[in-house]
Amino acid sequence: MSSMRLQKFLARAGVASRRHAETMIAEGRVAVNGAIVTEMGTTVEPGRDEVAVDGEPVALPDETATFMLHKPAGYVTTMSDPQGRPTAADLMEAERAAYPGLFPVGRLDADTTGLLLFTTDGALGHGLLHPRRHVEKTYLALVEGALNEYDLARLREGVPL
């Protein structure tokens, strides 16, 4: 496995979000190969470097996991919400406990329902989201009122976002 930034390693290992991992690093709570690290640009090589938080060893999970969730309306697609709204991550609480580092692949608006993937596989998430991959998505929209032929033709051709 290639090297990665320390905060990404900690997030994938399920220790904390990347932002919280940065705080932990700045606080001097993280050691790499026995030495406390406080610099954000630090990289580690999983499987080679030994990482510890508060003296406890940390490792990446041996396998990846991917889950499908039918997200209901009223949930925001985020791991936590400072405004206290219900999150899609709340619906995945048991899975998140079993698979640290689980994150949503993409986003659906709070009012939108539909398929949302959660994975621990960063390569899969990146592959599905990167614009260069051109992963096609299909949406079904319920509209109020009647559409005329011009509007229907525009929708059939696709709407650039």
Disulfide bonds with the S-S distance in Angstrom:
none
